[in-house]
Amino acid sequence: MTVQKKKRRLDELLVARQFVSTLNEAERLIRAGEVYVAEARAEKPGHLYSEDSPIKVKKRLPYVSRGGIKLAGGLNYFTIDPSGWICADIGASSGGFTDCLLQHGAKLVYAVDVSYGQLDWKLRTDSRVVVYERLNVRNISSEHIQKQVDLAVFDTSFISLKKVIPPVLPFLGKTPRILALIKPQFEVSREKVGSGGIVRDKQERLNAVEMICQFGQDLNLRFRGYVPSEIKGAMGNQEYLIYFQGKLSE
C-alpha cells in the first residue's frame, strides 16, 4: 500500500522552511519567478507540492521583502545616508523599506500603512519602529508623527503619489527629503494600463515620472533626479525612484 504524501501550498512551504517570513513575501517571490521546485520555475503560490519537494530560491533577500532592494538602490544612487535619521515609511506593507532604512542606520522609522497585520514580526517588535496600521496617510497628524522627519519614503499602491505626498510635508521641516517609488500603473490613466496591470509603453512610464516631478516642484520641492528600480514590481512593471531634497524657495 502506497502512502500518500501530504501536500501543502507552495507559499506555505516557503514560510515553513524559513525562506521568507510571511505569505505575502512568499507570493511576491513566486510571482517574480524566483522560486524553483524540482528545478522548474514555480508560477502559482497556491499550487500544491509534497512537503519534501526540493525548493530553491534564486536569491536570499537581504531585507524582509523585495522592496528593500528597491530602496537600497535609490539610497545608493542618490548617495543618501540615513544614519541617525528619523524616517517615515509610507505604505510600509511587510516592511522592506523600513528594514532597509534600519540596516542603513536610521534611528527611528514611522511605519505607516492602511492595511493590518502585514508588517514583518521582527520589525513589529523592533523598538526603533513606530507602527501605525489601518491609517490612511491622508489622515495622518501630529498625534502620529511626533518628531521631525529627516526622510520620507513612499511605496504605496492603488493610489497616486499626488495624493499621499502632501499630507506628509508638514512633518519634514525646512529641508524636506522625499524618496518615492513611482508605480506607473497607478499614475497613468486606465486606458494606458495593459493586461496584467502592466504599463508597457516606455513613453507612458516616463510621462508618469515627469508628472510626479512637476507635481513635486509645484509643492516647492527641489527635484534631484530619478532612477529606474533595480528590480521590477511584483507583476512585472518597471518602476522608478524619484528624489526631492530641499525647497525651491523659502
Buried (B, 14 or more C-beta within 10 A) or exposed (E): EEEEEEEBBBBBBBBEEEBBBBBBBBBBBBBBEBBBBEEEEBEEBEBEBBEEBEBEBEEEBEBBBBBBBBBBBBBEBBEBEBEEBBBBBBBBBBBBBBBBBBEBEBBBBBBBBBBEEBBBEEBBEBEBBBBBBEBEBEEBEEEBBEEEBBBBBBBBBEBBBBEBBEBBBBBBEEEBBBBBBBBBBBBBEEEBBEEEBBBBBEEBBEBBBEBBBEBBEEBBBBBBEBBBBBBBBBEEBBBBBBBBBBBEEE
